Amino acid sequence: MIDKISLILVIIGAINWGSIGLFKFDIVGWIFGGQDAIVSRIIFTIVALAGIWCISMLFRDKRELEVGTSME
């Protein structure tokens, strides 16, 4: 479950970075009141933690990942 949540958050982060790169528009900052707003900073931190969690997925055994998804 935490893997799926982390992947969703990483995707949100990727979309946000894409909008910054292509359009110079920060979606998260726009929704939550700017990049310096406390809520935006919390969202950025949560997305960063999700990205760090996803790094662990690179080093897991493939069978372990498949067993984790088949239990749902």
All heavy atoms as TSV, in Angstrom:
chain	resi	resn	atom	element	x	y	z
A	1	MET	N	N	0.819	-1.195	0.000
A	1	MET	CA	C	0.000	0.000	0.000
A	1	MET	C	C	0.869	1.266	0.000
A	1	MET	O	O	0.598	2.189	-0.734
A	1	MET	CB	C	-0.918	-0.049	1.232
A	1	MET	CG	C	-1.860	1.100	1.299
A	1	MET	SD	S	-3.052	0.945	-0.019
A	1	MET	CE	C	-4.266	2.070	0.510
A	2	ILE	N	N	1.908	1.264	0.834
A	2	ILE	CA	C	2.779	2.447	0.898
A	2	ILE	C	C	3.520	2.647	-0.421
A	2	ILE	O	O	3.795	3.778	-0.813
A	2	ILE	CB	C	3.746	2.370	2.095
A	2	ILE	CG1	C	4.368	3.740	2.347
A	2	ILE	CG2	C	4.815	1.333	1.884
A	2	ILE	CD1	C	5.046	3.861	3.680
A	3	ASP	N	N	3.796	1.555	-1.129
A	3	ASP	CA	C	4.450	1.675	-2.439
A	3	ASP	C	C	3.549	2.416	-3.429
A	3	ASP	O	O	4.001	3.297	-4.155
A	3	ASP	CB	C	4.797	0.293	-3.003
A	3	ASP	CG	C	5.927	-0.377	-2.241
A	3	ASP	OD1	O	6.634	0.319	-1.484
A	3	ASP	OD2	O	6.093	-1.594	-2.398
A	4	LYS	N	N	2.279	2.062	-3.451
A	4	LYS	CA	C	1.347	2.712	-4.381
A	4	LYS	C	C	1.156	4.187	-4.037
A	4	LYS	O	O	1.130	5.036	-4.922
A	4	LYS	CB	C	0.002	1.994	-4.389
A	4	LYS	CG	C	0.049	0.676	-5.102
A	4	LYS	CD	C	-1.315	0.054	-5.193
A	4	LYS	CE	C	-1.224	-1.273	-5.928
A	4	LYS	NZ	N	-2.517	-1.893	-6.116
A	5	ILE	N	N	1.019	4.486	-2.753
A	5	ILE	CA	C	0.874	5.886	-2.333
A	5	ILE	C	C	2.118	6.676	-2.723
A	5	ILE	O	O	2.025	7.798	-3.235
A	5	ILE	CB	C	0.604	5.967	-0.814
A	5	ILE	CG1	C	-0.763	5.393	-0.488
A	5	ILE	CG2	C	0.714	7.410	-0.319
A	5	ILE	CD1	C	-1.028	5.198	0.987
A	6	SER	N	N	3.272	6.079	-2.490
A	6	SER	CA	C	4.527	6.750	-2.845
A	6	SER	C	C	4.614	6.991	-4.348
A	6	SER	O	O	5.038	8.069	-4.783
A	6	SER	CB	C	5.725	5.921	-2.384
A	6	SER	OG	O	5.760	5.878	-0.981
A	7	LEU	N	N	4.239	6.000	-5.131
A	7	LEU	CA	C	4.277	6.174	-6.586
A	7	LEU	C	C	3.322	7.272	-7.044
A	7	LEU	O	O	3.663	8.076	-7.919
A	7	LEU	CB	C	3.944	4.850	-7.285
A	7	LEU	CG	C	5.069	3.823	-7.291
A	7	LEU	CD1	C	4.566	2.489	-7.830
A	7	LEU	CD2	C	6.252	4.306	-8.095
A	8	ILE	N	N	2.143	7.338	-6.450
A	8	ILE	CA	C	1.190	8.396	-6.802
A	8	ILE	C	C	1.779	9.767	-6.473
A	8	ILE	O	O	1.700	10.704	-7.278
A	8	ILE	CB	C	-0.153	8.179	-6.079
A	8	ILE	CG1	C	-0.866	6.968	-6.670
A	8	ILE	CG2	C	-1.038	9.425	-6.153
A	8	ILE	CD1	C	-2.048	6.481	-5.851
A	9	LEU	N	N	2.394	9.892	-5.300
A	9	LEU	CA	C	2.999	11.167	-4.918
A	9	LEU	C	C	4.167	11.542	-5.820
A	9	LEU	O	O	4.340	12.707	-6.170
A	9	LEU	CB	C	3.437	11.115	-3.453
A	9	LEU	CG	C	2.300	11.097	-2.431
A	9	LEU	CD1	C	2.837	10.819	-1.039
A	9	LEU	CD2	C	1.515	12.394	-2.476
A	10	VAL	N	N	4.950	10.554	-6.221
A	10	VAL	CA	C	6.063	10.822	-7.134
A	10	VAL	C	C	5.528	11.270	-8.495
A	10	VAL	O	O	6.084	12.166	-9.124
A	10	VAL	CB	C	6.980	9.583	-7.254
A	10	VAL	CG1	C	7.969	9.732	-8.382
A	10	VAL	CG2	C	7.712	9.359	-5.935
A	11	ILE	N	N	4.453	10.677	-8.942
A	11	ILE	CA	C	3.830	11.098	-10.208
A	11	ILE	C	C	3.328	12.535	-10.103
A	11	ILE	O	O	3.525	13.345	-11.023
A	11	ILE	CB	C	2.698	10.127	-10.601
A	11	ILE	CG1	C	3.291	8.775	-11.001
A	11	ILE	CG2	C	1.839	10.705	-11.721
A	11	ILE	CD1	C	2.275	7.655	-11.112
A	12	ILE	N	N	2.698	12.874	-8.982
A	12	ILE	CA	C	2.260	14.258	-8.771
A	12	ILE	C	C	3.458	15.202	-8.822
A	12	ILE	O	O	3.406	16.264	-9.450
A	12	ILE	CB	C	1.508	14.390	-7.432
A	12	ILE	CG1	C	0.161	13.684	-7.520
A	12	ILE	CG2	C	1.332	15.852	-7.030
A	12	ILE	CD1	C	-0.543	13.521	-6.196
A	13	GLY	N	N	4.539	14.807	-8.171
A	13	GLY	CA	C	5.756	15.616	-8.200
A	13	GLY	C	C	6.314	15.771	-9.606
A	13	GLY	O	O	6.752	16.855	-10.005
A	14	ALA	N	N	6.282	14.693	-10.375
A	14	ALA	CA	C	6.784	14.745	-11.746
A	14	ALA	C	C	5.933	15.671	-12.611
A	14	ALA	O	O	6.463	16.445	-13.421
A	14	ALA	CB	C	6.811	13.341	-12.345
A	15	ILE	N	N	4.623	15.605	-12.429
A	15	ILE	CA	C	3.735	16.496	-13.190
A	15	ILE	C	C	4.007	17.948	-12.808
A	15	ILE	O	O	4.066	18.834	-13.671
A	15	ILE	CB	C	2.261	16.114	-12.958
A	15	ILE	CG1	C	1.969	14.764	-13.622
A	15	ILE	CG2	C	1.312	17.190	-13.474
A	15	ILE	CD1	C	0.641	14.152	-13.244
A	16	ASN	N	N	4.196	18.196	-11.515
A	16	ASN	CA	C	4.485	19.556	-11.062
A	16	ASN	C	C	5.803	20.057	-11.644
A	16	ASN	O	O	5.893	21.182	-12.142
A	16	ASN	CB	C	4.507	19.619	-9.537
A	16	ASN	CG	C	4.506	21.029	-9.021
A	16	ASN	OD1	O	3.641	21.828	-9.373
A	16	ASN	ND2	N	5.468	21.352	-8.184
A	17	TRP	N	N	6.847	19.219	-11.601
A	17	TRP	CA	C	8.137	19.615	-12.182
A	17	TRP	C	C	8.023	19.832	-13.688
A	17	TRP	O	O	8.653	20.736	-14.243
A	17	TRP	CB	C	9.205	18.565	-11.890
A	17	TRP	CG	C	9.866	18.797	-10.569
A	17	TRP	CD1	C	9.694	18.067	-9.433
A	17	TRP	CD2	C	10.771	19.846	-10.246
A	17	TRP	NE1	N	10.436	18.604	-8.426
A	17	TRP	CE2	C	11.114	19.692	-8.885
A	17	TRP	CE3	C	11.329	20.897	-10.953
A	17	TRP	CZ2	C	11.991	20.554	-8.235
A	17	TRP	CZ3	C	12.192	21.750	-10.300
A	17	TRP	CH2	C	12.522	21.580	-8.963
A	18	GLY	N	N	7.228	19.012	-14.345
A	18	GLY	CA	C	7.014	19.200	-15.775
A	18	GLY	C	C	6.344	20.526	-16.071
A	18	GLY	O	O	6.721	21.227	-17.021
A	19	SER	N	N	5.367	20.896	-15.262
A	19	SER	CA	C	4.697	22.187	-15.485
A	19	SER	C	C	5.635	23.352	-15.201
A	19	SER	O	O	5.565	24.392	-15.861
A	19	SER	CB	C	3.427	22.293	-14.636
A	19	SER	OG	O	3.729	22.477	-13.275
A	20	ILE	N	N	6.536	23.177	-14.236
A	20	ILE	CA	C	7.520	24.227	-13.968
A	20	ILE	C	C	8.492	24.339	-15.144
A	20	ILE	O	O	8.801	25.434	-15.611
A	20	ILE	CB	C	8.282	23.948	-12.653
A	20	ILE	CG1	C	7.338	24.092	-11.460
A	20	ILE	CG2	C	9.477	24.885	-12.508
A	20	ILE	CD1	C	7.912	23.606	-10.140
A	21	GLY	N	N	8.960	23.202	-15.634
A	21	GLY	CA	C	9.914	23.201	-16.732
A	21	GLY	C	C	9.346	23.713	-18.042
A	21	GLY	O	O	10.004	24.451	-18.774
A	22	LEU	N	N	8.122	23.324	-18.338
A	22	LEU	CA	C	7.524	23.704	-19.617
A	22	LEU	C	C	6.857	25.075	-19.593
A	22	LEU	O	O	6.924	25.823	-20.556
A	22	LEU	CB	C	6.486	22.652	-20.037
A	22	LEU	CG	C	7.038	21.265	-20.362
A	22	LEU	CD1	C	5.900	20.284	-20.575
A	22	LEU	CD2	C	7.922	21.325	-21.592
A	23	PHE	N	N	6.180	25.388	-18.491
A	23	PHE	CA	C	5.336	26.588	-18.462
A	23	PHE	C	C	5.727	27.605	-17.389
A	23	PHE	O	O	5.062	28.625	-17.234
A	23	PHE	CB	C	3.874	26.178	-18.241
A	23	PHE	CG	C	3.393	25.126	-19.187
A	23	PHE	CD1	C	3.029	23.865	-18.737
A	23	PHE	CD2	C	3.320	25.373	-20.557
A	23	PHE	CE1	C	2.593	22.880	-19.603
A	23	PHE	CE2	C	2.882	24.394	-21.435
A	23	PHE	CZ	C	2.523	23.150	-20.956
A	24	LYS	N	N	6.777	27.285	-16.599
A	24	LYS	CA	C	7.182	28.129	-15.472
A	24	LYS	C	C	6.010	28.352	-14.514
A	24	LYS	O	O	5.785	29.450	-14.021
A	24	LYS	CB	C	7.748	29.467	-15.950
A	24	LYS	CG	C	9.010	29.330	-16.756
A	24	LYS	CD	C	9.540	30.681	-17.149
A	24	LYS	CE	C	10.775	30.498	-18.017
A	24	LYS	NZ	N	11.309	31.761	-18.452
A	25	PHE	N	N	5.249	27.286	-14.290
A	25	PHE	CA	C	4.054	27.355	-13.453
A	25	PHE	C	C	4.096	26.242	-12.412
A	25	PHE	O	O	4.129	25.060	-12.754
A	25	PHE	CB	C	2.794	27.223	-14.314
A	25	PHE	CG	C	1.523	27.351	-13.533
A	25	PHE	CD1	C	1.136	28.568	-13.005
A	25	PHE	CD2	C	0.714	26.250	-13.325
A	25	PHE	CE1	C	-0.041	28.689	-12.274
A	25	PHE	CE2	C	-0.465	26.350	-12.605
A	25	PHE	CZ	C	-0.843	27.578	-12.076
A	26	ASP	N	N	4.100	26.612	-11.140
A	26	ASP	CA	C	4.133	25.661	-10.034
A	26	ASP	C	C	2.701	25.359	-9.607
A	26	ASP	O	O	2.045	26.174	-8.953
A	26	ASP	CB	C	4.928	26.268	-8.879
A	26	ASP	CG	C	5.042	25.359	-7.687
A	26	ASP	OD1	O	4.523	24.223	-7.740
A	26	ASP	OD2	O	5.642	25.781	-6.682
A	27	ILE	N	N	2.204	24.185	-9.974
A	27	ILE	CA	C	0.823	23.805	-9.674
A	27	ILE	C	C	0.588	23.711	-8.169
A	27	ILE	O	O	-0.397	24.238	-7.654
A	27	ILE	CB	C	0.462	22.462	-10.355
A	27	ILE	CG1	C	0.557	22.591	-11.873
A	27	ILE	CG2	C	-0.930	22.007	-9.945
A	27	ILE	CD1	C	0.459	21.267	-12.607
A	28	VAL	N	N	1.499	23.041	-7.452
A	28	VAL	CA	C	1.335	22.883	-6.004
A	28	VAL	C	C	1.356	24.245	-5.321
A	28	VAL	O	O	0.520	24.538	-4.463
A	28	VAL	CB	C	2.426	21.953	-5.426
A	28	VAL	CG1	C	2.377	21.920	-3.914
A	28	VAL	CG2	C	2.288	20.544	-5.991
A	29	GLY	N	N	2.300	25.093	-5.704
A	29	GLY	CA	C	2.359	26.437	-5.140
A	29	GLY	C	C	1.110	27.240	-5.434
A	29	GLY	O	O	0.590	27.958	-4.571
A	30	TRP	N	N	0.593	27.102	-6.625
A	30	TRP	CA	C	-0.619	27.821	-7.023
A	30	TRP	C	C	-1.824	27.366	-6.204
A	30	TRP	O	O	-2.615	28.176	-5.731
A	30	TRP	CB	C	-0.861	27.613	-8.510
A	30	TRP	CG	C	-2.119	28.216	-9.027
A	30	TRP	CD1	C	-2.397	29.544	-9.176
A	30	TRP	CD2	C	-3.284	27.508	-9.463
A	30	TRP	NE1	N	-3.663	29.700	-9.690
A	30	TRP	CE2	C	-4.234	28.460	-9.877
A	30	TRP	CE3	C	-3.606	26.167	-9.560
A	30	TRP	CZ2	C	-5.475	28.117	-10.367
A	30	TRP	CZ3	C	-4.847	25.823	-10.053
A	30	TRP	CH2	C	-5.757	26.788	-10.443
A	31	ILE	N	N	-1.950	26.062	-6.011
A	31	ILE	CA	C	-3.094	25.527	-5.266
A	31	ILE	C	C	-3.024	25.909	-3.785
A	31	ILE	O	O	-4.031	26.264	-3.186
A	31	ILE	CB	C	-3.178	23.993	-5.421
A	31	ILE	CG1	C	-3.535	23.628	-6.860
A	31	ILE	CG2	C	-4.191	23.393	-4.451
A	31	ILE	CD1	C	-3.452	22.144	-7.157
A	32	PHE	N	N	-1.826	25.860	-3.217
A	32	PHE	CA	C	-1.702	26.019	-1.766
A	32	PHE	C	C	-1.122	27.359	-1.328
A	32	PHE	O	O	-0.714	27.508	-0.180
A	32	PHE	CB	C	-0.882	24.866	-1.185
A	32	PHE	CG	C	-1.556	23.540	-1.356
A	32	PHE	CD1	C	-1.097	22.632	-2.293
A	32	PHE	CD2	C	-2.663	23.205	-0.606
A	32	PHE	CE1	C	-1.724	21.402	-2.461
A	32	PHE	CE2	C	-3.294	21.986	-0.760
A	32	PHE	CZ	C	-2.830	21.088	-1.688
A	33	GLY	N	N	-1.068	28.349	-2.211
A	33	GLY	CA	C	-0.710	29.700	-1.777
A	33	GLY	C	C	0.730	30.107	-1.962
A	33	GLY	O	O	1.230	30.943	-1.217
A	34	GLY	N	N	1.421	29.552	-2.933
A	34	GLY	CA	C	2.800	29.946	-3.211
A	34	GLY	C	C	3.802	28.946	-2.657
A	34	GLY	O	O	3.493	28.149	-1.780
A	35	GLN	N	N	5.033	29.035	-3.174
A	35	GLN	CA	C	6.067	28.093	-2.764
A	35	GLN	C	C	6.480	28.265	-1.314
A	35	GLN	O	O	6.948	27.326	-0.690
A	35	GLN	CB	C	7.299	28.245	-3.659
A	35	GLN	CG	C	7.094	27.748	-5.059
A	35	GLN	CD	C	8.355	27.872	-5.897
A	35	GLN	OE1	O	9.278	28.596	-5.541
A	35	GLN	NE2	N	8.388	27.170	-7.006
A	36	ASP	N	N	6.328	29.448	-0.772
A	36	ASP	CA	C	6.744	29.698	0.608
A	36	ASP	C	C	5.649	29.408	1.630
A	36	ASP	O	O	5.904	29.450	2.835
A	36	ASP	CB	C	7.207	31.148	0.759
A	36	ASP	CG	C	8.485	31.418	-0.021
A	36	ASP	OD1	O	9.266	30.476	-0.213
A	36	ASP	OD2	O	8.689	32.572	-0.438
A	37	ALA	N	N	4.444	29.103	1.174
A	37	ALA	CA	C	3.352	28.786	2.104
A	37	ALA	C	C	3.665	27.479	2.832
A	37	ALA	O	O	4.216	26.544	2.253
A	37	ALA	CB	C	2.033	28.676	1.353
A	38	ILE	N	N	3.303	27.427	4.083
A	38	ILE	CA	C	3.619	26.254	4.901
A	38	ILE	C	C	2.993	24.980	4.336
A	38	ILE	O	O	3.629	23.917	4.335
A	38	ILE	CB	C	3.229	26.477	6.384
A	38	ILE	CG1	C	3.778	25.361	7.271
A	38	ILE	CG2	C	1.729	26.588	6.556
A	38	ILE	CD1	C	5.256	25.379	7.441
A	39	VAL	N	N	1.771	25.074	3.820
A	39	VAL	CA	C	1.113	23.878	3.258
A	39	VAL	C	C	1.882	23.392	2.025
A	39	VAL	O	O	2.094	22.185	1.864
A	39	VAL	CB	C	-0.365	24.170	2.922
A	39	VAL	CG1	C	-1.020	22.968	2.282
A	39	VAL	CG2	C	-1.125	24.595	4.161
A	40	SER	N	N	2.314	24.307	1.174
A	40	SER	CA	C	3.099	23.920	-0.004
A	40	SER	C	C	4.396	23.241	0.407
A	40	SER	O	O	4.781	22.223	-0.172
A	40	SER	CB	C	3.425	25.146	-0.855
A	40	SER	OG	O	2.277	25.691	-1.417
A	41	ARG	N	N	5.051	23.781	1.401
A	41	ARG	CA	C	6.315	23.199	1.855
A	41	ARG	C	C	6.096	21.803	2.430
A	41	ARG	O	O	6.919	20.908	2.236
A	41	ARG	CB	C	6.989	24.121	2.847
A	41	ARG	CG	C	7.417	25.440	2.204
A	41	ARG	CD	C	8.042	26.393	3.187
A	41	ARG	NE	N	9.222	25.823	3.810
A	41	ARG	CZ	C	10.458	25.932	3.337
A	41	ARG	NH1	N	10.663	26.600	2.226
A	41	ARG	NH2	N	11.474	25.409	3.981
A	42	ILE	N	N	4.974	21.606	3.109
A	42	ILE	CA	C	4.650	20.273	3.638
A	42	ILE	C	C	4.411	19.301	2.489
A	42	ILE	O	O	4.924	18.176	2.505
A	42	ILE	CB	C	3.433	20.345	4.583
A	42	ILE	CG1	C	3.810	21.082	5.871
A	42	ILE	CG2	C	2.886	18.944	4.891
A	42	ILE	CD1	C	2.625	21.442	6.753
A	43	ILE	N	N	3.667	19.734	1.469
A	43	ILE	CA	C	3.409	18.883	0.300
A	43	ILE	C	C	4.721	18.538	-0.394
A	43	ILE	O	O	4.972	17.377	-0.739
A	43	ILE	CB	C	2.440	19.565	-0.690
A	43	ILE	CG1	C	1.084	19.839	-0.045
A	43	ILE	CG2	C	2.285	18.745	-1.969
A	43	ILE	CD1	C	0.311	18.622	0.362
A	44	PHE	N	N	5.595	19.545	-0.603
A	44	PHE	CA	C	6.884	19.288	-1.234
A	44	PHE	C	C	7.696	18.277	-0.424
A	44	PHE	O	O	8.345	17.388	-0.985
A	44	PHE	CB	C	7.684	20.582	-1.382
A	44	PHE	CG	C	7.105	21.561	-2.369
A	44	PHE	CD1	C	7.098	22.925	-2.094
A	44	PHE	CD2	C	6.579	21.149	-3.572
A	44	PHE	CE1	C	6.580	23.834	-2.989
A	44	PHE	CE2	C	6.049	22.041	-4.486
A	44	PHE	CZ	C	6.050	23.395	-4.188
A	45	THR	N	N	7.664	18.396	0.899
A	45	THR	CA	C	8.405	17.475	1.760
A	45	THR	C	C	7.845	16.066	1.685
A	45	THR	O	O	8.604	15.088	1.594
A	45	THR	CB	C	8.377	17.982	3.218
A	45	THR	OG1	O	8.924	19.305	3.262
A	45	THR	CG2	C	9.170	17.073	4.132
A	46	ILE	N	N	6.525	15.936	1.669
A	46	ILE	CA	C	5.897	14.616	1.565
A	46	ILE	C	C	6.237	13.962	0.228
A	46	ILE	O	O	6.555	12.768	0.169
A	46	ILE	CB	C	4.372	14.722	1.775
A	46	ILE	CG1	C	4.067	15.085	3.223
A	46	ILE	CG2	C	3.669	13.428	1.376
A	46	ILE	CD1	C	2.621	15.433	3.482
A	47	VAL	N	N	6.199	14.746	-0.845
A	47	VAL	CA	C	6.556	14.210	-2.171
A	47	VAL	C	C	8.021	13.787	-2.183
A	47	VAL	O	O	8.367	12.736	-2.738
A	47	VAL	CB	C	6.235	15.231	-3.278
A	47	VAL	CG1	C	6.804	14.790	-4.611
A	47	VAL	CG2	C	4.735	15.435	-3.392
A	48	ALA	N	N	8.891	14.566	-1.561
A	48	ALA	CA	C	10.311	14.204	-1.499
A	48	ALA	C	C	10.516	12.908	-0.723
A	48	ALA	O	O	11.295	12.037	-1.146
A	48	ALA	CB	C	11.114	15.334	-0.856
A	49	LEU	N	N	9.814	12.751	0.385
A	49	LEU	CA	C	9.917	11.511	1.163
A	49	LEU	C	C	9.407	10.319	0.362
A	49	LEU	O	O	9.977	9.220	0.438
A	49	LEU	CB	C	9.148	11.645	2.475
A	49	LEU	CG	C	9.754	12.616	3.492
A	49	LEU	CD1	C	8.797	12.797	4.667
A	49	LEU	CD2	C	11.115	12.148	3.952
A	50	ALA	N	N	8.349	10.532	-0.406
A	50	ALA	CA	C	7.835	9.459	-1.273
A	50	ALA	C	C	8.879	9.075	-2.319
A	50	ALA	O	O	9.059	7.892	-2.622
A	50	ALA	CB	C	6.538	9.892	-1.952
A	51	GLY	N	N	9.566	10.062	-2.874
A	51	GLY	CA	C	10.626	9.772	-3.842
A	51	GLY	C	C	11.754	8.977	-3.224
A	51	GLY	O	O	12.277	8.029	-3.833
A	52	ILE	N	N	12.118	9.333	-2.002
A	52	ILE	CA	C	13.170	8.579	-1.301
A	52	ILE	C	C	12.707	7.148	-1.049
A	52	ILE	O	O	13.474	6.199	-1.215
A	52	ILE	CB	C	13.547	9.297	0.011
A	52	ILE	CG1	C	14.262	10.611	-0.319
A	52	ILE	CG2	C	14.414	8.419	0.894
A	52	ILE	CD1	C	14.425	11.546	0.850
A	53	TRP	N	N	11.441	6.966	-0.679
A	53	TRP	CA	C	10.893	5.614	-0.478
A	53	TRP	C	C	10.964	4.813	-1.775
A	53	TRP	O	O	11.301	3.629	-1.765
A	53	TRP	CB	C	9.457	5.690	0.021
A	53	TRP	CG	C	8.866	4.330	0.222
A	53	TRP	CD1	C	8.104	3.625	-0.662
A	53	TRP	CD2	C	9.025	3.489	1.360
A	53	TRP	NE1	N	7.769	2.416	-0.139
A	53	TRP	CE2	C	8.320	2.294	1.106
A	53	TRP	CE3	C	9.692	3.633	2.578
A	53	TRP	CZ2	C	8.270	1.261	2.018
A	53	TRP	CZ3	C	9.628	2.592	3.485
A	53	TRP	CH2	C	8.932	1.428	3.201
A	54	CYS	N	N	10.657	5.458	-2.902
A	54	CYS	CA	C	10.659	4.760	-4.193
A	54	CYS	C	C	12.055	4.303	-4.596
A	54	CYS	O	O	12.187	3.341	-5.358
A	54	CYS	CB	C	10.034	5.640	-5.273
A	54	CYS	SG	S	8.237	5.775	-5.112
A	55	ILE	N	N	13.086	4.966	-4.085
A	55	ILE	CA	C	14.453	4.502	-4.351
A	55	ILE	C	C	14.618	3.073	-3.844
A	55	ILE	O	O	15.271	2.243	-4.485
A	55	ILE	CB	C	15.488	5.441	-3.695
A	55	ILE	CG1	C	15.481	6.798	-4.396
A	55	ILE	CG2	C	16.883	4.824	-3.729
A	55	ILE	CD1	C	16.314	7.858	-3.697
A	56	SER	N	N	14.006	2.763	-2.715
A	56	SER	CA	C	14.124	1.408	-2.155
A	56	SER	C	C	13.546	0.357	-3.092
A	56	SER	O	O	13.969	-0.803	-3.066
A	56	SER	CB	C	13.441	1.328	-0.788
A	56	SER	OG	O	12.033	1.376	-0.920
A	57	MET	N	N	12.589	0.753	-3.914
A	57	MET	CA	C	11.981	-0.199	-4.843
A	57	MET	C	C	12.976	-0.670	-5.895
A	57	MET	O	O	12.844	-1.773	-6.437
A	57	MET	CB	C	10.752	0.423	-5.499
A	57	MET	CG	C	9.635	0.711	-4.497
A	57	MET	SD	S	8.277	1.638	-5.193
A	57	MET	CE	C	7.555	0.396	-6.251
A	58	LEU	N	N	13.978	0.146	-6.188
A	58	LEU	CA	C	15.001	-0.241	-7.166
A	58	LEU	C	C	15.847	-1.409	-6.679
A	58	LEU	O	O	16.364	-2.182	-7.479
A	58	LEU	CB	C	15.920	0.947	-7.470
A	58	LEU	CG	C	15.311	2.110	-8.215
A	58	LEU	CD1	C	16.288	3.277	-8.247
A	58	LEU	CD2	C	14.926	1.698	-9.621
A	59	PHE	N	N	15.993	-1.522	-5.369
A	59	PHE	CA	C	16.905	-2.506	-4.809
A	59	PHE	C	C	16.198	-3.731	-4.230
A	59	PHE	O	O	16.837	-4.608	-3.685
A	59	PHE	CB	C	17.776	-1.844	-3.726
A	59	PHE	CG	C	18.580	-0.709	-4.283
A	59	PHE	CD1	C	18.184	0.600	-4.053
A	59	PHE	CD2	C	19.704	-0.944	-5.058
A	59	PHE	CE1	C	18.915	1.657	-4.574
A	59	PHE	CE2	C	20.436	0.097	-5.586
A	59	PHE	CZ	C	20.041	1.399	-5.345
A	60	ARG	N	N	14.894	-3.768	-4.357
A	60	ARG	CA	C	14.152	-4.926	-3.857
A	60	ARG	C	C	14.160	-6.046	-4.880
A	60	ARG	O	O	14.236	-5.821	-6.082
A	60	ARG	CB	C	12.702	-4.548	-3.567
A	60	ARG	CG	C	12.572	-3.608	-2.417
A	60	ARG	CD	C	11.136	-3.482	-2.049
A	60	ARG	NE	N	10.898	-2.149	-1.526
A	60	ARG	CZ	C	9.724	-1.587	-1.467
A	60	ARG	NH1	N	8.668	-2.218	-1.936
A	60	ARG	NH2	N	9.584	-0.398	-0.953
A	61	ASP	N	N	14.034	-7.240	-4.369
A	61	ASP	CA	C	13.919	-8.414	-5.224
A	61	ASP	C	C	12.583	-8.344	-5.961
A	61	ASP	O	O	11.558	-7.987	-5.379
A	61	ASP	CB	C	13.982	-9.676	-4.364
A	61	ASP	CG	C	14.014	-10.948	-5.175
A	61	ASP	OD1	O	14.282	-10.876	-6.398
A	61	ASP	OD2	O	13.773	-12.015	-4.586
A	62	LYS	N	N	12.585	-8.674	-7.242
A	62	LYS	CA	C	11.363	-8.598	-8.042
A	62	LYS	C	C	10.250	-9.454	-7.441
A	62	LYS	O	O	9.095	-9.070	-7.421
A	62	LYS	CB	C	11.653	-9.033	-9.478
A	62	LYS	CG	C	10.462	-8.915	-10.389
A	62	LYS	CD	C	10.802	-9.323	-11.809
A	62	LYS	CE	C	9.553	-9.233	-12.664
A	62	LYS	NZ	N	9.786	-9.705	-14.010
A	63	ARG	N	N	10.591	-10.615	-6.934
A	63	ARG	CA	C	9.581	-11.498	-6.326
A	63	ARG	C	C	8.951	-10.833	-5.106
A	63	ARG	O	O	7.764	-10.972	-4.864
A	63	ARG	CB	C	10.208	-12.826	-5.943
A	63	ARG	CG	C	10.595	-13.678	-7.137
A	63	ARG	CD	C	11.185	-14.974	-6.640
A	63	ARG	NE	N	12.326	-14.690	-5.767
A	63	ARG	CZ	C	13.584	-14.968	-6.070
A	63	ARG	NH1	N	13.868	-15.569	-7.190
A	63	ARG	NH2	N	14.554	-14.675	-5.238
A	64	GLU	N	N	9.733	-10.095	-4.345
A	64	GLU	CA	C	9.208	-9.409	-3.164
A	64	GLU	C	C	8.172	-8.366	-3.569
A	64	GLU	O	O	7.130	-8.231	-2.933
A	64	GLU	CB	C	10.355	-8.736	-2.406
A	64	GLU	CG	C	9.916	-7.986	-1.168
A	64	GLU	CD	C	11.065	-7.277	-0.484
A	64	GLU	OE1	O	12.230	-7.671	-0.701
A	64	GLU	OE2	O	10.790	-6.330	0.259
A	65	LEU	N	N	8.421	-7.652	-4.653
A	65	LEU	CA	C	7.468	-6.655	-5.132
A	65	LEU	C	C	6.195	-7.328	-5.637
A	65	LEU	O	O	5.101	-6.843	-5.406
A	65	LEU	CB	C	8.091	-5.803	-6.238
A	65	LEU	CG	C	9.188	-4.839	-5.804
A	65	LEU	CD1	C	9.839	-4.196	-7.024
A	65	LEU	CD2	C	8.633	-3.773	-4.880
A	66	GLU	N	N	6.329	-8.459	-6.342
A	66	GLU	CA	C	5.164	-9.165	-6.853
A	66	GLU	C	C	4.329	-9.746	-5.727
A	66	GLU	O	O	3.113	-9.700	-5.747
A	66	GLU	CB	C	5.605	-10.290	-7.801
A	66	GLU	CG	C	6.165	-9.765	-9.112
A	66	GLU	CD	C	6.766	-10.858	-9.962
A	66	GLU	OE1	O	6.849	-12.018	-9.504
A	66	GLU	OE2	O	7.175	-10.553	-11.087
A	67	VAL	N	N	4.960	-10.266	-4.701
A	67	VAL	CA	C	4.237	-10.814	-3.554
A	67	VAL	C	C	3.503	-9.685	-2.851
A	67	VAL	O	O	2.348	-9.847	-2.464
A	67	VAL	CB	C	5.202	-11.524	-2.567
A	67	VAL	CG1	C	4.504	-11.845	-1.262
A	67	VAL	CG2	C	5.758	-12.789	-3.199
A	68	GLY	N	N	4.105	-8.544	-2.725
A	68	GLY	CA	C	3.475	-7.403	-2.077
A	68	GLY	C	C	2.231	-6.944	-2.807
A	68	GLY	O	O	1.235	-6.571	-2.199
A	69	THR	N	N	2.240	-6.984	-4.135
A	69	THR	CA	C	1.075	-6.541	-4.888
A	69	THR	C	C	-0.006	-7.599	-4.964
A	69	THR	O	O	-1.177	-7.293	-5.065
A	69	THR	CB	C	1.467	-6.123	-6.330
A	69	THR	OG1	O	2.114	-7.215	-6.966
A	69	THR	CG2	C	2.380	-4.911	-6.302
A	70	SER	N	N	0.361	-8.879	-4.904
A	70	SER	CA	C	-0.646	-9.926	-5.013
A	70	SER	C	C	-1.441	-10.117	-3.714
A	70	SER	O	O	-2.481	-10.735	-3.724
A	70	SER	CB	C	0.000	-11.256	-5.416
A	70	SER	OG	O	0.855	-11.710	-4.383
A	71	MET	N	N	-0.961	-9.565	-2.621
A	71	MET	CA	C	-1.640	-9.711	-1.339
A	71	MET	C	C	-2.839	-8.790	-1.217
A	71	MET	O	O	-3.660	-8.937	-0.331
A	71	MET	CB	C	-0.669	-9.463	-0.188
A	71	MET	CG	C	0.454	-10.482	-0.126
A	71	MET	SD	S	1.625	-10.069	1.146
A	71	MET	CE	C	0.804	-10.780	2.545
A	72	GLU	N	N	-2.973	-7.812	-2.107
A	72	GLU	CA	C	-4.057	-6.841	-1.994
A	72	GLU	C	C	-5.366	-7.374	-2.468
A	72	GLU	O	O	-5.603	-8.131	-3.248
A	72	GLU	CB	C	-3.700	-5.583	-2.778
A	72	GLU	CG	C	-2.484	-4.928	-2.179
A	72	GLU	CD	C	-2.068	-3.720	-2.991
A	72	GLU	OE1	O	-2.941	-3.054	-3.561
A	72	GLU	OE2	O	-0.887	-3.465	-3.048
